[in-house]
Amino acid sequence: MTPETIAAPRAVIVISSHVARGSVGNRAAVFALETLGYPVWAVPTVILPWHTGHGPSTRIVPSPEQFSAFTRDLEQAAWLGEVGAVLSGYLGNAEQAADVASLVRSVKAQNPKALYVCDPVMGDKEGLYVPETTAAAMRDLLIPLADVSTPNRYELEWIAGHKLRGLADIISAARKLGPARMLVTSSPGRSLGEIGNLLVTKNDALLAEHRQISGPPSGMGDLTSSVFLARLLAGNTDEQALRTTTATVYEVLARAAERGGDELQLETDAVSLSRPAAAVEMRRLTNEGERLA
């Protein structure tokens, strides 16, 4: 290992929700990144007893003044040069977006090569589950700063302002609305009963697909964005990062479903983070969503 490698910024700032029970938000992202060897600065945007999909519960959101003060402290920290990436997910309110943007700019000022991954956690096929002002703040303030964005298909539809009827529509919207890399989760596969992750760049569209699992536990998006970031930080190509990330998430999801778990069980399936054995089908697509020969 060279001195340059030892000194390289490796810490990741993860900004998302914190739950007492479960593996969503920061609980999923921090575990995944630390397991893969990256120290994490964890910033909670909201504190919950459990994922909101399990039912109503107490919701603790820091006041805008408290959250701003907290992130300003991080911006001024003597150790900011340790940070090689920022990952943001669920926000507790719209005001937090400006503070996240300021923190990202400060990290990039210290380390121009730092990556920013924006997972715009805002909704699913049932619609938005955050206030529209919060969704709009992620769209307008955070995605334009991102090197990578990881919306699910339905979040991309909301950002685009219209339904996306198939892979060609998703590819077009991702190129028009997204940063250099747009990883669209919950993308339709090319075959019935398949689902996948679609990575869209300026000149490429790669689909990693696998069998769809019914009634999956929450947390797949948080796990996908954190593992994909870790793969990029490790120097993987886009194709390698997409393949291994999709294999990891599918394997963890399938094992949780086999056990009848209502949450991802990352502590049990930690080996899947570093050495996934699941096979995924990789396809390179044309702009029309057709597979290239």
Secondary structure, 3 states (H helix, E strand, C coil): CCHHHHHCCCEEEEEEEEECCCCCCHHHHHHHHHHCCCCEEEEEEEEECCCHHHCCCCCECCCHHHHHHHHHHHHCCCCHHHEEEEEECCCCCCCHHHHHHHHHHHHHHHCCCCEEEECCCCEECCEECCCHHHHHHHHHHHHHHCCEECCEHHHHHHHHCCCCCCHHHHHHHHHHHCCCEEEEEEEECCCCCEEEEEEECCCCEEEEEEECCCCCCECHHHHHHHHHHHHHHCCCCHHHHHHHHHHHHHHHHHHHHHHCCCECCCCCCCHHHHCCCCCCEEEEECCCCCECC
